[in-house]
Amino acid sequence: MNYVFSFSALNENDEKKNIYSIIGKLFQKGEEELHEATKDVILNCHKYIKDTFDPSVVSLREISRFSKIVTFFPKYLAIKRKCKENKDNDSFEND
């Protein structure tokens, strides 16, 4: 299990700490600005959704999903780019 979730409502400070903890693992040294911007966007999105709809609509599961997507796509795109390069090289060799 990657994360343990409490199904009760978190106070704002606890929510912020949990988001910072989860998001902090996604960025490398030198990416502090991107790290801060991502945390701010997530906190603002959560606040907007809670204020507009209902506090129960948001959870830390979205943050977990977000972290999986953020780690998946660079790897996926690198593999896709490499496959395309290999395919392009194969087509030149066959000509």
C-alpha positions as a Markdown table, in Angstrom:
| # | Residue | x | y | z |
|---|---|---|---|---|
| 1 | Met | 0.0 | 0.0 | 0.0 |
| 2 | Asn | 1.5 | 3.3 | -1.1 |
| 3 | Tyr | -0.5 | 5.5 | 1.2 |
| 4 | Val | -2.8 | 5.2 | 4.2 |
| 5 | Phe | -6.0 | 7.3 | 3.9 |
| 6 | Ser | -8.2 | 8.4 | 6.7 |
| 7 | Phe | -11.8 | 8.7 | 5.6 |
| 8 | Ser | -12.5 | 11.6 | 7.9 |
| 9 | Ala | -12.1 | 15.2 | 6.7 |
| 10 | Leu | -8.7 | 16.6 | 7.1 |
| 11 | Asn | -8.1 | 20.1 | 8.4 |
| 12 | Glu | -6.4 | 22.4 | 6.0 |
| 13 | Asn | -2.9 | 22.1 | 7.6 |
| 14 | Asp | -3.0 | 18.3 | 7.6 |
| 15 | Glu | -4.2 | 18.2 | 4.0 |
| 16 | Lys | -1.4 | 20.6 | 3.0 |
| 17 | Lys | 1.2 | 18.4 | 4.7 |
| 18 | Asn | 0.0 | 15.2 | 3.1 |
| 19 | Ile | -0.1 | 16.9 | -0.4 |
| 20 | Tyr | 3.5 | 18.2 | 0.1 |
| 21 | Ser | 4.6 | 14.8 | 1.2 |
| 22 | Ile | 3.2 | 13.0 | -1.8 |
| 23 | Ile | 4.2 | 15.6 | -4.3 |
| 24 | Gly | 7.7 | 16.0 | -2.9 |
| 25 | Lys | 8.7 | 12.6 | -4.2 |
| 26 | Leu | 8.0 | 13.5 | -7.8 |
| 27 | Phe | 10.6 | 16.2 | -8.4 |
| 28 | Gln | 14.4 | 16.2 | -8.6 |
| 29 | Lys | 16.9 | 18.6 | -7.2 |
| 30 | Gly | 16.7 | 21.8 | -9.3 |
| 31 | Glu | 13.0 | 21.5 | -9.9 |
| 32 | Glu | 12.0 | 23.4 | -6.8 |
| 33 | Glu | 10.0 | 26.0 | -8.8 |
| 34 | Leu | 8.0 | 23.3 | -10.5 |
| 35 | His | 7.5 | 21.5 | -7.2 |
| 36 | Glu | 6.1 | 24.7 | -5.5 |
| 37 | Ala | 3.9 | 25.5 | -8.5 |
| 38 | Thr | 2.4 | 22.0 | -8.5 |
| 39 | Lys | 1.7 | 22.1 | -4.8 |
| 40 | Asp | 0.0 | 25.5 | -5.1 |
| 41 | Val | -2.1 | 24.4 | -8.1 |
| 42 | Ile | -3.3 | 21.2 | -6.3 |
| 43 | Leu | -4.1 | 23.1 | -3.1 |
| 44 | Asn | -6.0 | 25.8 | -5.0 |
| 45 | Cys | -7.9 | 23.2 | -7.0 |
| 46 | His | -8.9 | 21.3 | -3.8 |
| 47 | Lys | -10.0 | 24.6 | -2.2 |
| 48 | Tyr | -12.1 | 25.6 | -5.3 |
| 49 | Ile | -13.8 | 22.2 | -5.5 |
| 50 | Lys | -14.6 | 22.1 | -1.8 |
| 51 | Asp | -15.9 | 25.7 | -1.8 |
| 52 | Thr | -17.9 | 25.2 | -5.0 |
| 53 | Phe | -19.3 | 21.7 | -4.5 |
| 54 | Asp | -18.7 | 19.8 | -1.3 |
| 55 | Pro | -15.7 | 19.0 | 0.9 |
| 56 | Ser | -16.3 | 15.3 | 0.5 |
| 57 | Val | -15.7 | 15.5 | -3.2 |
| 58 | Val | -11.9 | 15.8 | -2.9 |
| 59 | Ser | -9.5 | 13.3 | -1.4 |
| 60 | Leu | -5.8 | 12.5 | -1.3 |
| 61 | Arg | -6.5 | 9.7 | -3.8 |
| 62 | Glu | -6.3 | 12.2 | -6.6 |
| 63 | Ile | -2.9 | 13.2 | -5.5 |
| 64 | Ser | -1.8 | 9.6 | -5.5 |
| 65 | Arg | -3.3 | 9.2 | -9.0 |
| 66 | Phe | -1.6 | 12.4 | -10.1 |
| 67 | Ser | 1.8 | 11.1 | -8.9 |
| 68 | Lys | 1.4 | 7.9 | -10.8 |
| 69 | Ile | 0.6 | 9.8 | -14.0 |
| 70 | Val | 3.5 | 12.2 | -13.6 |
| 71 | Thr | 5.9 | 9.3 | -13.2 |
| 72 | Phe | 4.3 | 7.2 | -16.0 |
| 73 | Phe | 4.2 | 9.7 | -18.9 |
| 74 | Pro | 7.8 | 10.7 | -19.2 |
| 75 | Lys | 8.7 | 7.0 | -19.3 |
| 76 | Tyr | 6.0 | 6.3 | -21.8 |
| 77 | Leu | 6.9 | 9.2 | -24.1 |
| 78 | Ala | 10.6 | 8.2 | -24.0 |
| 79 | Ile | 9.7 | 4.6 | -25.0 |
| 80 | Lys | 7.3 | 5.9 | -27.7 |
| 81 | Arg | 10.0 | 8.3 | -29.1 |
| 82 | Lys | 12.6 | 5.5 | -29.1 |
| 83 | Cys | 10.2 | 3.2 | -31.0 |
| 84 | Lys | 9.5 | 5.9 | -33.5 |
| 85 | Glu | 13.2 | 6.5 | -34.0 |
| 86 | Asn | 13.8 | 2.7 | -34.5 |
| 87 | Lys | 10.9 | 2.5 | -36.9 |
| 88 | Asp | 12.2 | 5.5 | -38.9 |
| 89 | Asn | 15.7 | 4.0 | -39.0 |
| 90 | Asp | 14.4 | 0.6 | -40.1 |
| 91 | Ser | 12.5 | 2.3 | -43.0 |
| 92 | Phe | 15.7 | 4.1 | -44.2 |
| 93 | Glu | 17.7 | 0.8 | -44.0 |
| 94 | Asn | 15.0 | -1.0 | -46.1 |
| 95 | Asp | 15.1 | 1.7 | -48.9 |
